[in-house]
Structures are given as structure tokens and as C-alpha cells.
Amino acid sequence: MSEITFTVFKGDKSGAPKKATTTKPQELTGDKVLVKVTASGLCGTDLHYRTEDMVLGHEGVGVVEATGPGCTYLKKGDRIGWGYEHDSCGHCEQCLSGAETYCPERAMYYYADRDQGSFASHAIWREAFLFKIPDELSDEDAAPLQCGGATVFNALHAYKTLQTETVGIMGVGGLGHLAILFAAKMGCRVVVLSGTESKKDEAMRLGAHEFIATKDKDELKVSRPLNRLLVTTSAQPNWDLLTPILAPGATVHPLTIAGGKFEIPYMPLVASAITIQGSVVAPRYIHQRMLEFAALHKIKPVVQTFPMTEAGIQEAMEKLEKGQIHFRAVLKPE
């Protein structure tokens, strides 16, 4: 049986990415699709796995090069994207109700398909988990939306955010700046919370209506209580400072990956009927809506591009780790 070999970039014990190859059967079965990668976002999650023996990257954009016999809507030349989830069982309650990201047999980045990712020349994925990229979005714009965009849009869309809500966004970084863009275009009043005033001007340009610096504050004052708070910072915030500005019935969305425990003052949680809502990336129907919404409203991430080489990936990762990326890194094949 003939095979296809393509370039990949894997994690390594040293923490530096290593160029390698992955080999797959050339004959595509079922709804498998061969994709040539044209861009990949670099997500904070990739830093967690940089020492693992696995292919890195999960914010992929590319062009269809070949399709299997079970494919029904993608064709050669189509621009597509993919994100954190690659497959699910298709028959459990979660899959049948449009919540396949919580399928007990979900195939997610790191946990499955460790021999391929978006830091690569090619990849082979199921058509069912690929998304057509609207013409209005460039490859560089679309790549960070496949995970970062899908994460913040899902928190807003899946949990019924209203245009009349005041939405707080904590942190102005890779996730936070996307949350500002989406919430503002949804018609919400957007209040941004950040440590210092250094990102105020940019937050306002992105669509924020109000900006609050939190460092060294004993009390925060907002024009309106927050109906919803998206936490996009890597460290847990000071909940004693934040709970007083939450409206009764507010929902808090922790969106970053962190270890340890989630702790919040008990009485404000109970007395104000606050909901803590966990979530992951968007299920497919919301992911596709996110791409169409971004295209319609001309939502474009703020990106820095790097070459998809060992040196380029290493530089991008080091800058992301030091907080020197403005705001998302995108890798482009040479």
C-alpha cells in the first residue's frame, strides 16, 4: 500500500520544537481529507505540551488536496480550518444534541491523534470536523479563530448572551482581545478589566466601552454591574474585588487552562445567585456560526506572523511565554 509522508513539528523534552515526519496511508478512507497547511495559530495550550512527544498545533487553516470516498461537501481547493476536536462517537446524547465537545469518546488535541497537528506541512482529518473558511477571512485571520475565537464566542453564544447585557472581560491578551471584538459586535456593553492602564487605548479601539485598571485597588467602580464576566487571564483574579461589581444572576466564565483549585467567596455566590460556567471550545454548529459572524462583522485578530520552522516556532513560543506577543502568533509555512 502506498503511503504519504509529510513534515511535522513535535514537542521535545528540551522544550524546543523538533522537525520530524509523519507517514499515513495514501489512500483516504471514509470521509478523510488530506489538507495542506497554509497557516497555524499558536495557542497558550501549545506551551503546555511543548515537552511532549507529539505534533504541536491545533489552530489549523489549509487547502483541501484530496478527499476520501465518504466526503460529501468538501472538494479539492476548498479552504478549511480545524480546531481542538478531531472526532467524536456520533451517537451519544452529547453528540446527538450538538454538544459533541463533551462526548465521552471525544478525540481532542493532546489526547488523540498525537502524530499530527497544525505545525506541519499537511494533515489528514475527518471532513465532519473541518470548517469552510469564508472568503472574507484571510488564512492569518482565520487561524487564531479556530481555538481562541471558538472559545470566547462559545462562552457568549452558547449561554445566551443578550445584546442588552454588560459584559466584563478580564485580560487584554490573545483570548481577551478576541472576546472584546465579539462581545462588542454582538451589541453588548463591554467593560474591560486589566491590571494597569497600559492597554486602555487598544481595548477601546477594539470596541470596549469602559476600561478599569485593577492593580492596587481596594474597590472597583463600574457604570453598570456586570451581567457576565469572561476571565481570560492565566492567573485567578481577586474574587473579593470582583464579586461586588457582578449583577445579581451574573455568570462567570473561566476560559483559560490552569491547575489548582477554583475558589470564590461563598456568600456573594449564594446571595447574588452567581453562576460559574465552565466550557471548552465551540461545538461544530457554533464554530461555523463563529466564522460566519467574524466574516460578516469583519472581525480580525491582531496577529504577528512567524515562519513555520524550528527557529520560528521556538521564537514565537518564547515570546508568548514572556508575554511579548501582540496578541496572537500565526505560523506560516515557508
C-alpha positions, -999 to 999 in steps of 0.1 A, spaced: 0 0 0 14 34 -10 20 59 17 22 97 21 49 113 43 46 149 55 66 173 77 56 179 113 70 198 142 69 180 175 75 188 212 106 176 228 120 171 263 142 201 258 112 223 252 124 232 217 103 221 187 118 194 165 112 188 128 101 153 120 78 134 97 45 115 99 35 88 75 0 78 67 -17 55 41 -21 75 8 -55 60 1 -81 81 20 -109 61 36 -143 72 47 -146 110 50 -109 116 55 -95 147 39 -58 155 31 -51 191 39 -21 212 30 -15 236 59 -13 273 50 -13 288 85 -14 279 121 -22 298 152 -1 294 183 -22 290 214 -12 291 250 -22 255 253 6 246 229 31 258 255 17 232 280 27 204 256 60 217 242 79 189 261 56 161 250 64 136 222 36 148 200 29 170 170 21 205 181 -6 229 170 -44 229 169 -54 262 152 -51 250 116 -60 265 83 -53 249 49 -64 239 15 -80 205 6 -57 184 -16 -77 152 -17 -109 137 -3 -120 102 7 -150 84 -9 -172 93 21 -168 130 17 -200 149 7 -193 186 6 -156 194 6 -136 193 -27 -101 199 -38 -91 235 -34 -115 244 -6 -101 265 22 -108 249 56 -99 252 92 -99 229 122 -96 232 160 -92 213 192 -116 185 185 -110 160 157 -137 133 162 -164 120 185 -186 89 187 -215 105 169 -242 85 187 -241 95 224 -265 121 239 -239 148 237 -232 142 200 -269 140 191 -277 172 209 -249 193 194 -226 191 223 -200 167 209 -172 186 226 -183 168 258 -186 134 241 -171 107 264 -151 94 233 -141 128 220 -108 130 202 -91 162 214 -57 177 209 -30 161 231 -53 132 240 -57 117 205 -40 119 170 -7 129 185 11 121 152 -3 151 135 -13 188 142 -13 222 126 25 228 130 30 207 98 30 207 61 -1 185 59 -26 167 80 -54 142 74 -87 148 93 -124 138 91 -145 160 68 -171 161 96 -147 181 118 -134 206 92 -149 241 87 -151 260 54 -134 294 58 -154 323 45 -137 343 17 -137 374 38 -112 359 62 -76 355 53 -56 324 64 -38 346 90 -71 360 103 -88 326 104 -61 306 122 -65 321 157 -103 318 155 -101 280 153 -94 278 191 -91 313 206 -121 326 187 -142 295 192 -135 295 229 -147 331 236 -176 330 210 -189 298 225 -190 313 260 -210 342 247 -232 324 222 -239 290 239 -250 306 271 -275 331 256 -257 364 259 -282 393 252 -274 425 234 -286 444 264 -260 428 288 -230 445 303 -202 420 296 -169 422 316 -137 409 300 -108 403 323 -75 405 305 -64 420 271 -44 393 255 -47 366 230 -82 355 242 -92 388 258 -89 409 227 -110 384 207 -136 385 234 -138 423 232 -142 421 194 -170 395 195 -189 410 225 -188 445 210 -201 433 177 -229 414 194 -241 447 207 -231 443 243 -218 470 266 -182 459 271 -162 466 303 -126 456 302 -106 449 334 -68 448 332 -40 453 357 -28 486 345 -38 514 321 -12 503 295 -37 486 273 -66 510 277 -63 528 243 -61 495 224 -90 480 244 -111 510 235 -101 508 198 -111 471 198 -146 480 209 -146 484 247 -170 510 262 -153 512 296 -118 503 310 -109 496 346 -73 491 359 -74 467 389 -39 468 403 -35 481 439 -73 488 440 -93 481 471 -126 487 454 -137 487 417 -164 511 404 -183 504 372 -210 524 355 -232 492 355 -229 459 372 -216 431 350 -242 405 338 -214 383 325 -176 381 332 -152 363 308 -119 356 326 -91 353 301 -62 358 324 -39 328 332 -39 335 369 -70 335 390 -82 370 398 -90 385 432 -127 375 436 -131 396 467 -125 426 444 -148 413 416 -179 399 432 -192 433 443 -194 445 407 -213 415 395 -250 419 389 -275 395 406 -277 364 385 -244 371 367 -225 343 350 -187 339 353 -168 321 325 -133 309 334 -118 304 299 -81 296 304 -63 263 313 -49 263 348 -41 238 375 -51 240 412 -85 249 426 -111 274 417 -120 294 448 -146 322 451 -162 338 482 -192 316 492 -217 342 504 -217 365 474 -221 334 452 -252 324 470 -267 358 479 -264 371 444 -272 339 425 -239 339 406 -233 311 382 -198 297 375 -200 283 340 -172 260 327 -169 255 290 -144 244 263 -142 252 226 -173 255 205 -192 225 191 -193 224 153 -225 243 147 -214 272 169 -179 271 154 -193 276 120 -215 304 132 -185 320 147 -166 320 114 -196 334 96 -201 361 123 -165 371 121 -167 374 83 -199 394 84 -187 418 110 -151 420 97 -136 407 130 -99 402 125 -75 391 153 -44 412 159 -15 389 148 22 386 145 35 361 119 65 338 122 79 312 98 69 276 104 104 264 111 121 251 142 136 285 148 104 304 140 82 282 163 108 285 191 109 323 188 71 325 188 68 302 218 94 321 238 78 354 231 43 341 240 57 327 273 72 361 281 40 380 272 56 396 242 31 386 215 7 412 203 -19 395 205 -18 362 186 11 344 169 5 329 135 29 305 118 32 304 80 50 277 60 80 289 41 
